[in-house]
Amino acid sequence: MERKALAVAEGKAPMKKVRFLKVTGAEKELDEKVTERARMLAGLKGYVTNLPLESVPATQVIGAYHDLWQVEASFRMTKSDLRARPIFHREKDSIDAHLTVVFAALAIGRHLQELSGLPLKRLITDLKSVRSAKVLVNGQMVTFAAQIPEGLEEVLSRLRGGY
């Protein structure tokens, strides 16, 4: 960036907004003060929060920032795996109900992911075929047990162990 600013200042590159360039009237020059500050701060990362330092330690702020990817993954999960799409509600009760259902599904999905060790999308796909039924035939209740595909028994036992 410093080289780009120097090239613009010397007239070797077209004039455009460059970080370390100082323009005064028609004169262009390298802004040494900004350049030196950038060198001094190189490699440092800052975190801005509205929380007072006395109540929340810096390590907790940094930890929360590092866990931000999980929030983003949750939003992707609600859109893709749970097929939650924007729904246009006008009444507060409808909006609250919709958000409650989506977040409950997200919480259950996250819990199932944690128990099974599988991504939610794969878990949904694998478990979709596992079905059982109870049917009333001539006054008698007949139960059809679920046919569990090979390899899914271990996952189901992990899920049962979590409840």
Phi, psi and omega in degrees: 000325179293319179296320179297315180296319179295320178296320178292318181297324180275357178082013180273347180227153180295149181292123173205173182288117180232141188302313187263019182262134178246121181246122177236106184064241179262356183270133179242134178209163178287130180274097184296324182295314180293321179297315180296319178297319179296320178296319181295324183268358182302130179090353179263149178231136181248151178237131180249131179216159177265005181274139179290141182300330181292328185265334181230118180291154182302324181297326179290321177297314180295319178298319179295321179295321180291335178272002181300331180299330180291324176296314179297320177296324178295319178295321176296322180296318181294326181283318186265297187291320182267354179055036176279125182237159178300133177235135186265099177258150179251332184264143183302319180298320179294319179296312180299317180296316180298313179297323179297315180296315181296315181288328175295316178298320178296315180296317179294317178299315178298319180295316179296322176299315182295318181291318186275333184078011180247153173296147184301320181301314179292320179300315179297315180298315182292320184278346181301327183277348182274107181220145174234166182209151171238123184234137177271112181240117180050043177081001181243135180277121179249131180254129175253113182288152179289140174266113185265121179298154180299137179092344182269345180298320180296318179296316180295323178292325175294322179292320178295326181293338182274358181237000000 
